[in-house]
């Protein structure tokens, strides 16, 4: 992540170990890793789990989700399986 005006190691050293927040609209679309720990909803809007991890493949990314049932499926992070809108992750189908 880069912060405006922080262009040297000396300037960046002031942020080491510090907490800070950015508006979600500044983060969405920048990196899929920022979706880790985000809730996952079904098509009806019911929370069914959370994003645990992303893995790259030559064709597409895979996403591991931890379901409320305890299962942890790994699925293609494609439009066939997921919808991402305003930072909200919706699982369209499980198989």
Secondary structure by P-SEA (a helix, b strand, c coil): cccccccccccccccccbbbbcccccccccccccccccbbbcccccccbbbccccccccbbbbbbbccccbbbbbcccccccccccccccccccc
